[in-house]
Amino acid sequence: MAGALVLPVAAASDAAAASCARHTTGVCKANSLHPRGATPKCKDNTYSYSAHARGTCSHHRGVKYWYR
């Protein structure tokens, strides 16, 4: 998982509001708070800062939804 940083929800102190991409698998609320710079939320409720989609959240049961 080179180039990716995954943090638990508790580390989401610098929050930003965003909408989710259409191709998400989970229920995403508009303007949901997430850590600034996070691109997806993983299925185990951690956030990823992955620069690329391939392999993102692979050790966290996959991607729940992507932020725009």
Order of alpha helices (4+ residues) and beta strands (2+ residues): beta-beta-beta-beta-beta-beta
